[in-house]
Amino acid sequence: MAFAATFATLLALFALVLQHAQAQKWRTDLGPCYRDCTEDPEPRLCYYVFTEEIYSVLTGACGNCSRGVEEDCFREQCVFADGVERTVYTVNRQLPGPGIHVCRGDVIRVDLAVELPGHAEAIHWHGLPQAWSPWFDGVSHVTQCPIIFGTTFRYQFLAEPAGTYFWHSHSGVHKVNGISGPLIIKEYEPPHAELYDYDLPEHVIFLQDWMHVDAEFVLPGLATRLTGQPSDSLLINGQGTATSAVSNRTTLTPMARFEIQPGKRYRFRIINAGSLSCPIQLQFEGHNMTVIASDGWDIKPRRAQSLITLSGERYDVVIHAQRRPTVRAFWIYARTVGFCQNRGGTEQRAVLAYQSSGVAAPRTPPTAPPGIRLGRQLPTGTVVNTPGDCESESNVCAAELEALEWAPYCTDVRYGCSRADHLVFFRLGFVVEPPETQFSRGNYDRFLAFGPVTLTGVLNDIAYVEPSSPFLTQPGQAAFCSEGYIPRHCRGKQSCSCSHLVEVPYGQDIDLIVVDETDLNPGDNTTTLLAHPMHLHGYSSSFMGMGTLRDVLDGKERAAMVRDLYDRELLPTFVASPAIKDAMALPGGGWIWIRFHADNRGDWFFHCHFQYHMISGMEAVIQVGESRYLPRPPAGFPRCGNYRPSDY
């Protein structure tokens, strides 16, 4: 009897321990469907509740976090970012928002409750094709009505295909203020499984560029200070430190920490959830990386010492831990490059810590931290994803990456790619309006202010504005424009502000080319020109080619030259089976060329993924198929539009 009682007590204790472990598991945001997909691939319904609200960094929930008490930083509902107080938008009072970790074939259901006073919202599931549910793609006034304050909207869609993705706001500048989080879909038989020992949720690296003011503070921009929309800091998994340029003091908040064991191989999933104008370069001190996937699609492995990502891009890399590490902690270093080098750049650090024999690794590495102001940088070596820097001995551009399994498009790698069935050709740029035009009576066109200069982002001289009702779910109710149809009110103007929609035929191969039509100057530093990350919803496309024509200073001449090369089938490519991507870096003064098969009917957003460029008009809608054949939303789907009754 005594043995039975003892055994029963042990069972009860085990149940309590298990219950506590499950609670801890939930609190680490792995969600209700996290599991080993190689052992338990059966589909599940995965239900999440997202509550979005205005919150603050370092509220009373954080205790003495700002004073260096690290355990207080991880108290319930504490958001500490880089230790600088500011207002932030959060989902479930977390930064980044809750992670979604599921298996391929699961059904994801998210109830989004919008508690942002005076705001409306839509959430985009970045990289997912939404082939069976285009109305849940999450673009206000394109695929759905905005979700207004005080209401709840349910998203439900299939977790397909496997890969590294993320979710984020597609309304205003909410994403800049923090509304985003990881979305990881694993599968039963990962193609590169032989290259790594562990694929752990704690090895997701979520990158955000970060400002110390609200995003709205610099929209459209200030005339005499904070010129443009520069980042003040970077965050790695919502964490980091910041050093004041005035006092030179560094905040005491903890950096992100990633633990590994000697001799093991780890898959890291890197997500650039940034919103601002700069690429981010990532390095692991003392470790090379093997790049195995881009934007959720597997590629042939490429070894590198550092990786550059632009907003919206995702890369999966394998880090091989040292068998006998000389030290037990190394720096992970992220810094802005490219255009941001003109301003000095911003940076953030995290720690790669070795665990062995139950002995905790040191809190920080013994080596001096890399830093821009410190004048110490890690060696870059071979860099993957340098925008436009193709055919370089030390760099690998995204157009040189090869899909792991994909039918070749090109018979000859260099100039053997014939044209597709249909071409969409975009000229991207900014229109500078003089003050007497921009601020004339009755003109309310959007703009960005860079000091005294006002700019409008355009594609084919059209600055996108939202239609009055969604193209997809209320077809035929909203007016639109295109390059061949410009409204009367735009005639004679440099650019037209209207709802830009481009129709492409269903079932055909589509080539999409974007050329940076910005005029250049002879003295421009070509390594720091502004690159634009272009994102296409609803599709993952073959990245056929990219390049620069920076010696062609006139933007219109550059665009005409690219079109001529394409027409003569002389636009260069680099590999027979290009990588599959949904976010592509358009080099400053350059061009990109992607191809997709138009088999996913819908209205799909195409835009620069820099938030302020997008808001200023650098976006369009690509409609696949005729309006009458577009998929219809579920019964009772919300509707919206203008209310203009006739005079009583």
N, C-alpha and C positions, 0 to 999 in steps of 0.2 A: 504493500500500500504506500509506504514511504517513497519507494522508487517511482511508483506511478505518479504520486503527487509532485515529486521533483521533476519528472519528465514533463508533466503538464505545465509546471511553472516555466521550464525551459522553452517549451513551445510558445507559451504566452509572451515570454521575453523576446523570442525570435520574431514573433509576429509584430511586436512593438518596434523592434529594430528595423524590420522590413518596411513597416509603415513609415517610420522616420526617414528611411532611405528613399522611399517613393516620394515623400514630401520634399526632400532635398532635391531629388531629381526634377520635380516639377518647378521648383524655384530657380533652377538653372536654365529654365526656358527651353528645355528639350521638347516639351509639349506632350500631348496625350498619345501620339503615335510613334514616338521615337523607339527604335528597336534595331536589331541586327538584321538588315534586309536580306543578307545571304542565308540566314537561318529561318526567318519568318517573313516570307514575301507576300503572304495572303493579304489582299486589299482590305483596308479599313476605312471607316468614315472618321475623319479627324476634325474635331470641332474646337474652335477657338473663339473667345470673346475679346474684342479689342475695344478699349475705351480711350478715346483721344481727347486730350485736354491741354490747356495752357498750364505750364508748371514752371518751376524754377530750379536752377542749379544751386545746390547746397542749401536746401530747406532745413527746417528743424529736424527732419528725419535723419539728417547726417551727423548729428551730435558734434563731436570734435574732429570730424574728418579733415576740415581745412587746417587744423593745427597739427596734423601728422599722425593722428590716431587711426591707423589703417583699418582696423576692424570696424570702426564706425562708418567708414565709407561704404561698407557692404551691408549696412543695415537695410531692412525692408523700406522700399520706396525712396532710398537715397539716390539721387542723380548728382554726380560730382564732376563729370566731364574733365576739363583740364585745371579745375580749381578756381576758375574765374566766374564770379556770379553773373548771371544773366537770365532772362526769360527763355524758356525752351518749350517746344511742343513735344509731347510724349504720348506714346501708347502704353497703357497700363503702368505709367510712371516709371518707364525704363528707357535708357539710352545706350545703344540702339534699342529699338522695340523688340518684342518677343520673337524668338527664332522659331521658324517652322521647319521641323525635321521629320520627313516622311519617306515612305518607300514608293517607288514607281507603281502606278496603278491605284494608289489611295485616292480618296475623294477628300478635298480640302474644303471645309466650310468655315467661314469667318463672319461673325456678326460684328459689324463696325458701328459702335455708338459714338456719334460725334457730339462732344461736349465742349467744343470751342465756341465761346460766345460770339455771335455775329459772323461766324465763318461757315463755309461749306467745304466738302471734302470728296475725294475719289481716290481709291488705292489701286495702283498698277502693280501687276505681278510680273516683274521685269524679266523678260526672256522666254516666258511661257507662250505658246502659240494660241492658246484658247480656241482650238479648232472646233470644239463642240459647244463653246460658250462665249462667243465674241462680245456679248453684252456685259461680260464680267472682266473685260480687259482693263477697265478703270480709268477712262479718260473723260473728264467732264465735257458735256456738250458734243461728244463724238460717239461714245458707246453707251453713255448713260447720262441721266440728269445728275447734277451735283447733289450730294447728301447734305441736307441743310442741318444746322445746329438744332439739337434736341431730338433728332430722329436716328433710327437704326436701320442699316441696310445689310442684307445678307449676300455675301459672295459665296459661290459654290462651283468648283471646277475640278477637273481631273489632274492629278499630279503626273504630268507627262510632258516631255521626256525626262529621264534622269539627268542630273547635272547640278551645277552651282548657280543659284539665282538669288534674287532678293526682291523685297516688296518696298514700295515707297509711295508717298503722296504724289498725286498728279493734279494738284490744285494750288494755284498761287505759288508762294515761296515756302509752303509748309515743310517741304523736304529739306530746305536749307536750315530750318529751325529744328530739325531732328526727326521727322516722321519717316522712318525707314527701318528695315530689319532683314536678317538673312532668311533665305528659303532654300533648303537643301533637300534634293530628291535623290535618294540612293537606289541601287538596283540589285537584283539577285546575283548577276554575274558581271561585275565591273570589268571592262576591257583591259585596264592596266593593273589589275589586282596583283600581278606577280612583281610589280615594281615597288610595293610598299607593304609594310607589316601592319600599320594602323591607319585608319581613317576615322578620326575622333571628332565629335562636335566641338570640343574645346580648342580645336586647331583651325577654326574659322577665323580669318583675319578680316575684320570689317573696318574699312578706311573711310573717314569723313573729313572733309575740310571744314574748318570751324571759324566762325566769327565771334567776337566778343560783344557784338550788338545784335539786336533782332534783325532778321533779314529785311523786314519792311523799312528799317531805318535808312537803308541805302538804295531804296527803290522809289523813283527811278535813278536816284543818285544825288549827291550833294555837290554844290558848286565850288566850295572852297576848302573842304577837308574830306578825308576818307575817299579820295577820288577813285571812282569805279567801285567794285565790290571785292576787295582783297580779303583773303583769309588771314586770320590772326594766328591760327594754330592748326594742327591736325589732331584727330582722335583715332586711336586704335582700340576697337571694341568699346568705344565710348569713354575711354580713359586716356590719361596722360598728364603732363605738367606743362606749365607756361612760365616763361621768364619775362618779366616786365622790362621794356626798353628804357623806362625812366629810372626805376630803382635798381634794376638788375637782380631783383629777387625772384626766386623760383618757387612756384606753389608746391605744397607738400602732399598733393594727392598722388595715389599710387599709379604706376604705369602698368599696362597689361603684361601678363606673364604667361608663357607657354612652356609646359614641362615635357621633357622627353627623357629617354633612357639610352645609355651608351650602346652603340652598335645597331640600333633599330632604325627602320625607315618609316617616315611619317608623311602622310598626305596633308598638305595645308591648302585650304580653299580661301582664296584672296578675292575680296569683293571691294571694288571701288564705288562706294555710295556717295562720292563727293558731288558737289553742285556748282562749284566755282570754276575759274578759268584755267586751272593748271593741272598738268599731269603729275602723278605721284610716283616716285622711284622708291622701290623697296629692296632692302638688302638684309641678309643674315650674316652677321660677323663670323668669319671663320668657317663658313659653310657655303658650298655651291648648291644650286637648285636644279632640278630637272623639271621642265615645264611639260605637263602631260595633257592639259585641257585648256580650252579658251571658250568663254561664254557658254559653258555647259557641254561642249562637244569635244570629244577626244581628238588629240592630234598626235603625230609622230613625235616622240620625246626629243626635246632640245635642252642641252645643258647650258647653264648661264650662271653668272655671278650676281646679276641684279635684273630686276623686272620693272618696266614702266607700265602704268595703267592710267587710263583716262576715265572720267566719270561714266558709269554704266558698264564698264568692262569687268569680267571675272576671269581669273586664271587659277588653275590648280597646279601646284608644284609638289615635288617630293624632296624632302630634306633627309639626307642620310646622316644620322648622328655619328659623331666620332666614337671609335671603340675605346680609346683611352684619351679622353679630353684633357688637355693641359690645364684648363680652368673649367669651372663647373657652371659658369654663366657667361652668356654672350649677348651682345646688343642686336636687336632687330631695329633697323633704322629706316624711317620713311621721311622723305623730303620732297618738296615741290620743285619741279624742273621746268624747262622750256620757257614759256612766256613769263612765268613767275620769277625766273632768275633776273629779269630786268628790275624787279623790286627787292631782290635780296633773298626771297624764298621763305618758306615756313617749314617746320619739321616736327617730328615726334619720335619717341623711342619706346621700345618695349623690351622685355627680357626673355631670352631663350635659356631656360634653366634645366640642368641635368639632375635627375633624381637617381640615386643608387644606394642600396644597402640601408634604406630608411633614413639616410642623412639628408637633411634639407639643404638645398642649394643656397648660395648667398643671395641676398635681396637684390643686389645690383652687381654687374660684372666688375672684375678688378681693373679692366682697361679703362682708359679715359673715354668718356662718352663722345661719340661723333657729334659735331655741331657746326652750323654755318658760322655763327659768331665766334665759335672757338677755333675756327680755322682748321678743323680736323674732319676729314671725310674718309669713308671706307673705300677701298679700291673697287671700281665698278666692273672691270673685266668685260666679259661678253654680256651685252645688254639685250634683252628680248623686248620687242615692241617699241622701238624708237620710231616715232611718227615720220614716215617718209624716207627714213635712212636705210633704203634697201641696197643690197649688193655691197655692203660694207664688210670689211674683214672682222671687225670687232662687234658689230651690231646686227641684230636680226629684226627686220620689220615684220608686221603681222601678215603681210601678203606673202612672206616667204615660209610661213608655217603651213604644214601639210595635214590634211584630214587623215585620220587613222584608217577609216574605211569609207571611201566615196568614189564613185565612178569618175574617171578623168574627164574634164571638160575640154582639154587642150591637146591636140595632136603633137604640136611642137611647143615646148615650154615658153619660149621667148615671144614669138609672134604667131602662134598657131591657133588662137581662139577666135572662132567665127562669132558673128553677132547673134544675139538672141532674137526671138520673135518680135519683141517690142522693147523700145528704149524709153526710159524716163531720164531726162537730162536736167539737172538742177544747177543753176549758178547761184552760189552763196556769197553774201556780202553784207556790208552795212551801208546804209544811205545816210549821209550827213545833211540834215536840213538846217538852213540858216534860221536864226531866231524869228525873223519877220514872217517866215512860213510856218515854222513849228508852233508858234504861239499867236497865230492869227485868229481873228474872231471866228468862232464856230468850228475850229479844228481841234479835235481831241484824239488824234492819233497817238499811239503809244511811242515811248522813246526811252533810251537810257542816257543819262547825263554823265559825261566824263569831264568834270570841270565845266568850262563854258560850252563844250561841244555836245550836241545831242545826236544820238545815233538810233537808227531803226534797223533791226535784223530782218533780212529778206531772203527768200528763195525765188529766183526768177523775177526779181523786183516786186514781189508780193510779200507784205507783212501780214501774217495770219492773225485773224481775230476769231473768237469763238462764235459759232452759229447760235441762233436763238433757241434751237432744239437739236437733239442728237441726230446726226446723219444716219446712224445705224438703226436706232430703235424708233425713230419717227421720220422715215425717209420722205423726201419731197416737201417737207414743211419749212425748211430753212434755205435761204439763198446762199449760193456759193459762187466762187469765181475760179478762173484758171488762167494760164498764160494766154490762151486763145480767146478768153472771154473776160474782159475787164469792165467793171461797171462804169457807167457814165461819169460818176462823180470823181473817178480817178484819172480821167483823160487829161493829158498834159502835165501830170505830176511825175516826180522821180520814182515814186513807189506807190503802190495801192494797198490800203488796209482793207482786207476782206477775208472771207472764209475760203481759204485756198484748198481746192479739192482736185485731185488728179485721178482720172479713171483709167484702169488697165484691164485688158480682157482676161476673163477667167480661163484657166487651163493652158496658158502659154508660158514660155520662159521669158522672164523680164530682166533686162539689164537696167541697172540704176547707176548713174554716174553723177557725182557731185564735184564741182570745180570751185575752188576758192577764187572769187573774182575780185578780191581786194587788190588795189593798186599798191605796188611796192616802191621803195626808194632804193637807189644804188647803194647806199650805206647800211641798209638793214642787215642785222645779224640773223642769218638764216637759221641758226640753231635755236633762236628764242622767239621765232614767229608764233603767233597764236594758232594752235591746232584745235579743231572742233570735233568732239566725239558725236558721231551721227548714229542715232538709234532708230531702228525700224520695228514697230510692233507687229505681232502676228506671224512673223517669219524669222527663221535663221537662214542666212544667205551665204553663198560661196563668195569668199573675199578674193575676187579675181585679180585685182591689182591696185597699186597705189604708186604715187610718185610725186615729184616736185618739179615745177618749172619756174624756179625762183629767179632765173636770169631773164624771164619774160616779165617785165615790170608792169605792163599794162594788163589789168585784170580781164578786160573784154577780149583782148588778143589771146590771152592764155586760155580762156574758155573756148574760143574758136579753134585754137590749135588742138586741144584735147578732142573736141568733136570731130575734127578732120582726121586725126589719128584713129579714132574709133571707126569712123566710116570706112576707112581704108584698111581696117583690120590690122593696124600697126600699134595699137595701144599695148604696152608691154605687160606681160604676166611673168611669174617667176617659178611656179610649180604647176604640175599637171592636175593635182587634186587639192585645190585651195582649202584652207581651214574654213569651218562653218562658224559664222559670228552674227550677232545681232547689234553690236555696237562697234563702230569702225572709226578710227582716228583719221580725220581729214587733215593732212599736213598744211601748215601755213604756206600759201602760194602754190598749193598742189592740187591733187585730184585723188578720188577713190572710185573704184568700180566693183559693184557687187551684182550677183545674179541669184534669182530665186524663181521657183516654179509656182505660178499663181494658182494654187489649188486650195486656198483657204479664203473663202468668201468673207467679206466684211469691209469695214472702214477702219483703216490702220494708220495710226499716227506715225509720222516721220519727222524727226526734229533733232536739232543740236541739244545735247544732254546737259549743257551748261544752263542752269536755271534762268539766269537773267537774259541770256541770248534767246532762249525759248519764249519767255514772256514778251520780249520786244518784237517777236514776229517770225523768228527763224524756225518755222515749222510748217507742215502741210499734212493733208490727209490723202492717203492712197486708197482708193476704193477698188476692190477686186470684184469684178462682176457687175452686172447691171443692178440698179436699185431694186427692181421688182423681184430679183432672185436672192436678195440678201436674207440671211437667217432672221427669223422673227423671234423676239424675246418671249419669255414665259408670260402667261396670263397674269394681269395685275401689275406688270412692270411699271415703275414710276414714269410719268410723263411731265413735260415742262415746256415752256415757251412764252412768247410775248402775250401780254393782255392789252389789247387796243380796241375796246368796244367803240362802236359808232356813237356819234353824239345822240343823246336822248332827245 
